[in-house]
């Protein structure tokens, strides 16, 4: 064996030792990870996008292995039936928009509400800051207000109480929305259970109003809700009345 051959054999031996070292290093690293993560638990993952308050069926999910170290039984869903334990016979629906490949969590899936004869379930998007502000929750009683701008020079802009003392069925997760001007704002899907006529009124208000707000009602009762509408002419009358009261006060001071 000449010197060149001996060097070749030596290099092959060194490469083999290096390969074995890398192999054992990888095996050791994998074992370390397995020891840290422990066993795996089964969760459910969506195979398609789901719009808010749409049914979620077994055909729309697949199993996904989550390390037991990070698996929280109160957070992750391993079986759709566990969502329906408190409302047997119902159907699982999404509480908000859920993207494909999302791992289902308990806050994302709720039982479909049971509607009585003549009732409708409707969800609207409400500004998270001005419309909900974190205080409106499931079971809250609210008034729904809409602001309608003047459609032409002869009309008035008005704030209208669209619905009075209605129950909030569900409040979804905060999302984002981009208006016509390109401004992004935080919005929340809020679901109500209404009559057919009230559903129609709310749909109109959401479609044509410039702003939609919720007014949280006290737990002691709604009391007298007052006028159903407040328009620009009412604001002008208030300002004129305030200026007149201010003038009368100044006149009284001069007389004294």
Secondary structure, 3 states (H helix, E strand, C coil): CCHHHHHHHHHHHHHHHHHHHHHHHHHHHHHHHHHHHCCEEEEEEECCCECCCCECCHHHEEEEEEEHHHCCCCCECCCHHHHHCCCCCCCEEECCCECCCCECECCCEEECCCCCCCEEEEEEEEEHHHHHCCCCCCCCEEEEEEEECCCCCCCCCEEEEEEEEEEEEEEEEEEEEECCCCCEEEEEEEEEEEEHHHHHHHHHHHHHCCEEEEEECCCCCCCCCCCCEEEHHHHHHHHHHHHHHHHHHHHHHHHC
